[in-house]
Amino acid sequence: MEKTSLKASERKVITKSATKKNRIEGRIPGIFYSKHNVPIHIAVNDTSINPLVFTAKTHLISLQIEGHEEYDCIIKDVQFDPVTDRVIHFDLLGLTKGEKIRLQIPVQLVGSPVGVKEGGVIQHAMHKLEVECLPKNIPEHIVIDIAELKLGDSIHVSDLLFDDFELVDPKESLIVQVTHPKIVVEAAPSAEAATEEPTEPEVIGKGKADKEEEEEEKEKEKEKK
């Protein structure tokens, strides 16, 4: 994996007002930490950190802080603005040569499954997998060939094996499968409801014409008497 350089400045003041000022100026606050170093509060240009965050690849970073030595690291965590989705803070984890590390690596599916041609749909359950490896063996992404998957076939963590790194997610975890499309079936009307004849509306009250006819009948009865 190629290294990507990231230039940063150390933040001497870490108050809320100072942090807000950094963001207004297009500088994103972050922190660098490792097993063998004291945490360093830093700030970088948003144009420098965004390409490392909004990507489907994992980057090995060469961090260059003014007044410090260079550090090899990776992005460990990122915080986003809940409204704009802009990066508002990030964590960099320092790497030590010869020491294994665990991290999340993006999954890249390749190929057009046989099962899709049979009418199935792809269900991609895990978009990242956790791996353990040496810094030099960190993959940019995990490539999974799904071309041979038939309708009903699936790939779990236990189905994958790599030479340079080990998957540490539960073996039974589902990564991807080709499944039947969901069909929404509307309930058919019952036979009783289908054969039932519509009923006449109930008469609520007598109209004006009905009342007049009733009065006429009463008058005729009186005349007979």
Secondary structure, 3 states (H helix, E strand, C coil): CCEEEEEEEECCCCCHHHHHHHHHCCEEEEEEEECCEEEEEEEEEHHHHHHHHCCCCCCEEEEEECCCCEEEEEEEEEEECCCCCCEEEEEEEECCCCCCEEEEEEEEEECCCHHHHCCCEEEECCCEEEEEECHHHCCCCEEEECCCCCCCCEEEHHHCCCCCCEECCCCCCEEEEEECCCCCCCCCCCHHHHHCCCCCCCCCCCCHHHHHHHHHHHHHHHHHC
